[in-house]
Amino acid sequence: MSEQPPRPDPKRLRASDADRERIAQLLHKALGEGRITLAELEERLDTVYGAKTVGELEPVLADLPADGVALTPAAETAPAAPDRRIGGRPGSTFSIAVMSGVDRKGEWVVPPQHNSVAFWGGVQLDLRHAHFAEQHSTITAVAIMGGIEVIVPDDVVVDVTGIGIMGGFESRDKKGAARTAPPGAPVVKVTGLAFWGGVEVKRVPRSKIKELE
C-alpha cells in the first residue's frame, strides 16, 4: 500500500482574490467599529492586496476579533456571491455646480474615481440605485461656500476621510441603518475638502430608502 502524500500546509497555499476581499471586508468592519484607525486600515490593506499566500494574510487580523471566520483558502470555503451592482460602463467622472445645482441619481454607474465640486451651489450624489464600475470607488468632494450631499445605502461600505475648514465634512447614519455591509459589497471612499461649506455623507437603510428626510 503506497503512502499518501502529505497535505500541504494551508498557510503556504496561494491566496486568491476571494481570500483578499474577505479579509478586506473584515478590516473595513473593524474601522467602522473603531477598532483600527484609517491609517491602520490603509497600511493593512496594502499588506492584504500584496499577499501571495494565505499565511501572509494572518498578521493583519492578529489583534482583531475572529468573528468565527477562519483563514482558510477559498477552495475550502464558499466565497461570497458577486454583487450584482458591480459592473457596467462608467458614468461621468465629474459633477460641478457653480452657482447652480447638480443631481446624480437613479441607476447611474459610479466610476472608479468621481470628482464633485460645489462653488456657491449644491451637488447631490444619490447611490441608492447606483451601479459601480468596480468594487472600489473614490468620490473626491470639494465644497467651497456650497454643499455636497452623498446618499449611500447601508449595503455599501463607505469610508469618509475629508477635511472641513470653517465648514463641515461629516458622515451620519439614518435611523435603522445597518452597521456593516454584506461581504462582497461595493466600497466607496469619500474624501476631499469643505471650505466655508459642507460635505455630508448619509447612510440610509436599504429597507427604508423612500423615507429619507
Backbone hydrogen bonds in HBPLUS format (Angstrom, degrees):
<---DONOR---> <-ACCEPTOR-->    atom                        ^
c    i                          cat <-CA-CA->   ^        H-A-AA   ^      H-
h    n   atom  resd res      DA  || num        DHA   H-A  angle D-A-AA Bond
n    s   type  num  typ     dist DA aas  dist angle  dist       angle   num
A0012-ARG N   A0009-ASP O   2.86 MM   3  5.48 154.1  1.93 119.9 128.0     1
A0013-LEU N   A0010-PRO O   3.18 MM   3  5.33 160.6  2.22 105.3 111.3     2
A0055-GLY N   A0011-LYS O   2.82 MM  44  4.08 148.0  1.92 130.9 124.8     3
A0054-VAL N   A0013-LEU O   2.97 MM  41  5.98 152.1  2.05 165.8 172.8     4
A0015-ALA N   A0052-LYS O   2.86 MM  37  5.52 160.4  1.90 119.2 125.7     5
A0020-ARG N   A0016-SER O   3.13 MM   4  6.50 161.3  2.16 151.3 155.2     6
A0021-GLU N   A0017-ASP O   2.94 MM   4  6.15 164.6  1.96 153.7 157.7     7
A0022-ARG N   A0018-ALA O   3.01 MM   4  6.07 151.9  2.09 143.3 150.8     8
A0023-ILE N   A0019-ASP O   3.17 MM   4  6.46 156.8  2.23 149.6 154.5     9
A0024-ALA N   A0020-ARG O   2.88 MM   4  6.11 155.4  1.94 148.8 156.7    10
A0025-GLN N   A0021-GLU O   2.98 MM   4  6.16 151.3  2.06 145.1 151.3    11
A0026-LEU N   A0022-ARG O   3.33 MM   4  6.63 151.1  2.42 138.1 145.0    12
A0027-LEU N   A0023-ILE O   3.03 MM   4  6.37 149.2  2.13 148.1 156.6    13
A0028-HIS N   A0024-ALA O   2.98 MM   4  6.29 155.8  2.04 149.9 156.1    14
A0029-LYS N   A0025-GLN O   2.97 MM   4  6.20 150.8  2.05 144.3 152.7    15
A0030-ALA N   A0026-LEU O   2.96 MM   4  6.22 151.3  2.05 141.0 148.7    16
A0031-LEU N   A0027-LEU O   2.95 MM   4  6.29 147.9  2.06 145.5 154.0    17
A0032-GLY N   A0028-HIS O   3.03 MM   4  6.31 160.3  2.07 147.5 151.9    18
A0033-GLU N   A0029-LYS O   3.05 MM   4  6.32 136.1  2.25 143.3 155.2    19
A0035-ARG N   A0030-ALA O   2.92 MM   5  5.21 152.0  2.00 163.2 157.9    20
A0034-GLY N   A0031-LEU O   3.01 MM   3  5.14 158.1  2.06 106.4 113.3    21
A0041-LEU N   A0037-THR O   2.85 MM   4  6.17 152.4  1.93 147.7 156.2    22
A0042-GLU N   A0038-LEU O   2.96 MM   4  6.26 164.9  1.99 156.8 158.5    23
A0043-GLU N   A0039-ALA O   3.02 MM   4  6.23 158.1  2.07 145.1 151.4    24
A0044-ARG N   A0040-GLU O   2.88 MM   4  6.03 162.6  1.91 151.4 156.0    25
A0045-LEU N   A0041-LEU O   2.83 MM   4  6.01 153.5  1.90 152.2 160.2    26
A0046-ASP N   A0042-GLU O   3.10 MM   4  6.28 148.2  2.20 141.1 148.5    27
A0047-THR N   A0043-GLU O   3.33 MM   4  6.70 149.1  2.43 138.9 146.4    28
A0048-VAL N   A0044-ARG O   2.88 MM   4  6.21 156.1  1.93 148.6 155.6    29
A0049-TYR N   A0045-LEU O   2.94 MM   4  6.10 175.6  1.94 159.1 157.9    30
A0050-GLY N   A0046-ASP O   3.13 MM   4  6.07 123.3  2.47 131.1 144.5    31
A0050-GLY N   A0047-THR O   3.26 MM   3  5.11 137.7  2.44  92.6 104.5    32
A0051-ALA N   A0048-VAL O   3.15 MM   3  5.26 159.2  2.19 104.6 111.1    33
A0056-GLU N   A0053-THR O   3.16 MM   3  5.42 135.5  2.37 101.6 112.7    34
A0057-LEU N   A0054-VAL O   3.05 MM   3  5.43 154.1  2.12 109.8 117.9    35
A0058-GLU N   A0055-GLY O   3.30 MM   3  5.53 148.6  2.41 103.5 111.4    36
A0061-LEU N   A0058-GLU O   3.04 MM   3  5.69 157.7  2.09 123.7 130.1    37
A0062-ALA N   A0059-PRO O   3.23 MM   3  4.99 162.3  2.27 101.0 106.4    38
A0064-LEU N   A0061-LEU O   3.09 MM   3  5.16 168.2  2.10 116.9 117.0    39
A0069-VAL N   A0066-ALA O   2.98 MM   3  5.70 173.3  1.98 126.4 128.5    40
A0072-THR N   A0070-ALA O   3.06 MM   2  5.74 120.6  2.43 108.1  91.8    41
A0076-GLU N   A0073-PRO O   2.91 MM   3  5.59 156.5  1.96 120.3 127.1    42
A0077-THR N   A0074-ALA O   3.10 MM   3  5.05 158.0  2.15 102.8 109.7    43
A0086-ILE N   A0083-ASP O   3.15 MM   3  5.81 168.8  2.16 120.2 123.8    44
A0132-PHE N   A0085-ARG O   2.80 MM  47  6.03 162.4  1.83 156.0 156.8    45
A0087-GLY N   A0132-PHE O   2.57 MM  45  5.79 167.3  1.59 153.6 158.1    46
A0091-GLY N   A0109-VAL O   2.78 MM  18  5.05 147.7  1.88 143.8 144.8    47
A0115-ASN N   A0093-THR O   2.79 MM  22  5.99 172.1  1.79 145.2 146.2    48
A0095-SER N   A0115-ASN O   2.89 MM  20  6.36 140.1  2.05 153.5 158.0    49
A0117-VAL N   A0095-SER O   2.85 MM  22  6.32 156.2  1.91 155.1 162.2    50
A0097-ALA N   A0117-VAL O   2.84 MM  20  6.24 160.0  1.88 159.4 166.3    51
A0119-PHE N   A0097-ALA O   2.81 MM  22  6.19 167.6  1.83 167.8 172.0    52
A0099-MET N   A0119-PHE O   2.88 MM  20  6.29 152.9  1.95 151.0 160.1    53
A0122-GLY N   A0100-SER O   2.94 MM  22  6.51 152.1  2.02 151.1 160.1    54
A0102-VAL N   A0122-GLY O   2.91 MM  20  6.43 149.8  2.00 151.8 161.7    55
A0124-GLN N   A0102-VAL O   2.91 MM  22  6.40 155.1  1.97 157.5 165.8    56
A0104-ARG N   A0124-GLN O   2.87 MM  20  6.28 155.2  1.94 166.0 173.6    57
A0126-ASP N   A0104-ARG O   2.80 MM  22  6.00 176.2  1.80 178.8 178.4    58
A0131-HIS N   A0108-TRP O   2.89 MM  23  6.12 163.9  1.92 150.7 155.2    59
A0110-VAL N   A0131-HIS O   2.79 MM  21  6.15 165.6  1.81 150.0 145.5    60
A0133-ALA N   A0110-VAL O   2.99 MM  23  6.01 173.6  1.99 155.0 156.8    61
A0138-THR N   A0112-PRO O   2.80 MM  26  6.02 148.8  1.89 137.6 146.7    62
A0114-HIS N   A0138-THR O   2.87 MM  24  6.29 162.4  1.90 162.9 167.9    63
A0140-THR N   A0114-HIS O   2.86 MM  26  6.28 157.8  1.91 160.1 167.0    64
A0116-SER N   A0140-THR O   2.80 MM  24  6.06 171.2  1.81 159.0 160.8    65
A0142-VAL N   A0116-SER O   2.83 MM  26  6.21 158.6  1.87 157.2 164.4    66
A0118-ALA N   A0142-VAL O   2.92 MM  24  6.38 158.2  1.97 156.3 161.1    67
A0144-ILE N   A0118-ALA O   2.83 MM  26  6.15 165.4  1.85 169.2 174.3    68
A0120-TRP N   A0144-ILE O   3.22 MM  24  6.72 148.0  2.32 149.0 158.4    69
A0147-GLY N   A0121-GLY O   3.00 MM  26  6.53 155.7  2.06 154.7 162.5    70
A0123-VAL N   A0147-GLY O   2.93 MM  24  6.44 151.2  2.02 150.4 159.9    71
A0149-GLU N   A0123-VAL O   2.86 MM  26  6.31 159.4  1.90 158.1 164.6    72
A0125-LEU N   A0149-GLU O   2.79 MM  24  6.21 164.7  1.81 165.4 170.6    73
A0151-ILE N   A0125-LEU O   2.86 MM  26  6.26 161.5  1.90 156.2 162.0    74
A0127-LEU N   A0151-ILE O   2.81 MM  24  5.76 164.8  1.83 156.0 161.0    75
A0130-ALA N   A0127-LEU O   3.29 MM   3  4.72 159.2  2.34  92.6  98.6    76
A0187-VAL N   A0135-GLN O   2.71 MM  52  5.92 172.5  1.71 167.6 166.2    77
A0137-SER N   A0187-VAL O   2.84 MM  50  6.23 159.0  1.88 163.6 170.7    78
A0189-LYS N   A0137-SER O   2.86 MM  52  6.27 161.8  1.89 151.8 156.7    79
A0139-ILE N   A0189-LYS O   2.73 MM  50  6.12 163.6  1.76 162.8 168.2    80
A0191-THR N   A0139-ILE O   2.92 MM  52  6.31 160.8  1.95 158.5 164.8    81
A0141-ALA N   A0191-THR O   2.72 MM  50  6.11 158.7  1.76 162.2 162.1    82
A0193-LEU N   A0141-ALA O   2.89 MM  52  6.40 140.0  2.05 146.0 158.8    83
A0143-ALA N   A0193-LEU O   2.86 MM  50  6.34 156.5  1.92 156.0 163.2    84
A0195-PHE N   A0143-ALA O   2.79 MM  52  6.17 161.6  1.82 166.4 172.8    85
A0145-MET N   A0195-PHE O   3.01 MM  50  6.46 151.6  2.09 149.7 158.9    86
A0198-GLY N   A0146-GLY O   3.01 MM  52  6.56 153.8  2.08 153.5 161.8    87
A0148-ILE N   A0198-GLY O   2.89 MM  50  6.38 152.9  1.97 153.7 162.5    88
A0200-GLU N   A0148-ILE O   2.94 MM  52  6.43 159.4  1.98 161.6 168.1    89
A0150-VAL N   A0200-GLU O   2.87 MM  50  6.26 163.9  1.89 158.0 162.1    90
A0202-LYS N   A0150-VAL O   2.81 MM  52  6.18 162.4  1.84 162.7 168.8    91
A0152-VAL N   A0202-LYS O   2.80 MM  50  6.02 174.5  1.80 164.7 166.0    92
A0204-VAL N   A0152-VAL O   2.92 MM  52  6.23 155.7  1.98 148.4 155.9    93
A0156-VAL N   A0153-PRO O   3.17 MM   3  5.89 135.2  2.38 127.2 127.4    94
A0154-ASP N   A0204-VAL O   2.81 MM  50  5.62 133.7  2.03 158.5 156.0    95
A0157-VAL N   A0186-PRO O   2.91 MM  29  6.17 153.8  1.98 171.3 165.0    96
A0188-VAL N   A0157-VAL O   2.71 MM  31  6.06 167.7  1.73 162.4 165.0    97
A0159-ASP N   A0188-VAL O   2.90 MM  29  6.32 149.0  2.00 152.5 158.4    98
A0190-VAL N   A0159-ASP O   2.76 MM  31  6.06 157.8  1.81 149.6 157.2    99
A0161-THR N   A0190-VAL O   2.88 MM  29  6.28 162.8  1.91 161.8 166.3   100
A0163-ILE N   A0192-GLY O   3.09 MM  29  6.36 154.5  2.15 134.2 139.1   101
A0194-ALA N   A0163-ILE O   2.85 MM  31  6.31 149.5  1.95 156.3 162.8   102
A0165-ILE N   A0194-ALA O   2.74 MM  29  6.07 169.4  1.76 169.1 171.4   103
A0196-TRP N   A0165-ILE O   3.14 MM  31  6.62 153.0  2.21 152.2 160.3   104
A0168-GLY N   A0197-GLY O   3.07 MM  29  6.65 144.9  2.20 147.4 156.4   105
A0199-VAL N   A0168-GLY O   2.79 MM  31  6.18 157.3  1.84 154.2 162.1   106
A0170-GLU N   A0199-VAL O   2.95 MM  29  6.42 155.2  2.02 164.7 166.1   107
A0201-VAL N   A0170-GLU O   2.87 MM  31  6.30 155.8  1.93 148.4 156.6   108
A0172-ARG N   A0201-VAL O   2.94 MM  29  6.40 158.0  1.99 170.2 177.4   109
A0203-ARG N   A0172-ARG O   3.01 MM  31  6.34 164.4  2.03 150.7 155.5   110
A0174-LYS N   A0203-ARG O   2.78 MM  29  5.92 175.1  1.78 170.0 169.2   111
A0177-ALA N   A0174-LYS O   3.10 MM   3  5.81 158.0  2.15 147.7 146.6   112
A0185-ALA N   A0182-PRO O   3.19 MM   3  5.73 145.2  2.32 142.2 140.7   113
A0208-LYS N   A0205-PRO O   3.01 MM   3  5.38 156.0  2.07 110.3 117.9   114
A0211-GLU N   A0208-LYS O   3.00 MM   3  5.57 165.7  2.02 120.5 124.9   115
